[in-house]
Amino acid sequence: MALERTLSIIKPDATRRNLTGKINAKFEEAGLRIVAQKRIHLTKAQAGKFYEVHKERPFYDELCEFMASAPVVVQVLEGDGAITKNREVMGATNPADAAAGTIRAEFAQSVGENSVHGSDAPETAAVEIAFFFSGLEIVG
């Protein structure tokens, strides 16, 4: 597999419950390196811009409100096949369908409050990483 980078967001439901360290441990145990990280509080407008691809979907406004409701941790994960590996570690979007041991199986509260976000493809990862980080902030 090729060395890749992907964006990871630890969402408000998880930061409220102080789960950042436990979630990051799961990424690191899976062989992913955190090469950039910061804690930020998105505005609803910033969340709306980030999730603009979902603008026409019925959950868009609720998602933007949620993502602006408390701080998030945005980070860049790096590793062999990082995009696929991150999605495996996160688990299914619906925590009821997530495999045992995944982040969402252990920490998600619902489909909407599912603790983490991860890029779904190399092109998406590049755009999402650039949304939050300059090249100087990524120190692999």
C-alpha positions in Angstrom: 0.0 0.0 0.0 1.0 3.6 -0.6 1.8 6.1 2.1 -1.2 8.4 2.3 -2.6 11.2 4.4 -6.2 11.6 5.5 -8.1 14.1 7.5 -9.6 13.1 10.8 -12.0 15.1 12.9 -12.9 14.2 16.5 -16.4 15.6 16.7 -18.1 17.6 19.4 -19.8 14.6 21.1 -16.4 13.1 21.7 -14.6 16.2 22.7 -17.3 17.0 25.2 -16.7 13.6 26.8 -12.9 14.1 26.8 -12.3 11.1 24.5 -9.6 12.7 22.4 -6.8 10.6 23.9 -8.7 7.3 23.7 -9.6 7.9 20.1 -6.1 9.0 19.1 -4.7 5.8 20.8 -6.9 3.7 18.5 -5.5 5.5 15.4 -1.9 5.0 16.6 -2.4 1.4 17.6 -3.6 0.8 14.0 -0.3 2.2 12.7 -1.4 5.7 11.8 0.7 8.7 12.7 -0.7 12.0 13.7 1.3 14.5 11.7 -0.8 17.6 12.3 -3.4 18.4 15.0 -5.3 21.3 16.5 -8.4 21.9 18.6 -10.7 24.5 17.1 -14.3 25.7 17.5 -16.0 25.9 14.1 -18.6 28.6 13.4 -21.8 27.4 11.7 -20.6 29.1 8.5 -17.2 27.3 8.6 -19.0 24.0 9.2 -21.3 24.8 6.3 -18.4 25.5 4.0 -16.6 22.3 5.0 -19.8 20.1 4.5 -20.9 22.0 1.4 -21.0 18.8 -0.5 -24.1 17.8 1.6 -25.9 21.1 1.2 -28.9 19.6 -0.5 -29.3 16.8 1.9 -32.0 16.9 4.7 -29.4 16.6 7.5 -27.2 19.4 6.4 -28.4 22.2 8.8 -28.5 19.8 11.7 -24.9 18.6 10.9 -23.6 22.2 10.7 -25.3 23.1 14.0 -23.8 20.0 15.7 -20.3 20.6 14.3 -20.4 24.2 15.7 -21.8 23.2 19.1 -18.4 22.5 20.8 -14.7 22.3 19.9 -13.5 19.6 17.5 -10.0 18.2 17.0 -8.9 18.3 13.4 -5.9 16.2 12.5 -3.9 14.7 9.6 -3.2 11.0 9.9 -0.4 9.4 7.8 0.3 5.8 7.1 0.2 3.0 4.5 -3.3 3.0 3.1 -4.3 5.7 5.7 -7.7 6.5 4.2 -8.9 2.9 4.2 -7.3 2.1 7.6 -8.8 5.2 9.2 -12.3 4.2 7.9 -11.8 0.7 9.3 -10.7 2.1 12.7 -13.7 4.5 12.7 -16.3 1.8 11.9 -19.7 2.1 10.3 -21.4 5.5 10.4 -24.3 3.9 12.3 -22.7 2.7 15.6 -25.3 -0.1 15.7 -23.6 -1.5 12.6 -20.0 -0.8 13.6 -17.7 -3.7 14.3 -16.6 -4.3 17.9 -13.5 -2.4 18.9 -14.0 0.4 16.4 -14.3 4.0 17.5 -18.0 4.3 16.7 -18.9 1.0 18.3 -17.2 2.1 21.5 -17.9 5.9 21.6 -20.6 7.0 19.2 -23.9 8.1 20.7 -26.0 7.9 17.5 -25.7 8.1 13.7 -25.5 11.9 14.0 -23.2 12.0 17.0 -20.8 9.4 15.8 -17.6 10.8 17.3 -15.4 11.0 14.2 -15.1 12.1 10.6 -12.6 10.7 8.0 -11.9 11.4 4.4 -13.3 8.9 2.0 -10.9 9.2 -1.0 -7.5 10.7 -1.9 -9.1 13.6 -3.7 -11.4 14.3 -0.8 -8.5 14.0 1.7 -6.4 16.6 -0.2 -9.3 19.1 -0.2 -10.2 18.5 3.4 -6.7 18.7 4.7 -6.1 22.0 2.9 -9.3 23.3 4.4 -7.8 23.2 7.9 -4.0 23.1 7.5 -1.2 24.8 5.6 1.7 22.8 4.5 3.9 24.3 7.3 1.6 22.7 9.9 2.0 19.1 8.7 5.2 17.8 10.2 5.5 14.1 9.3 
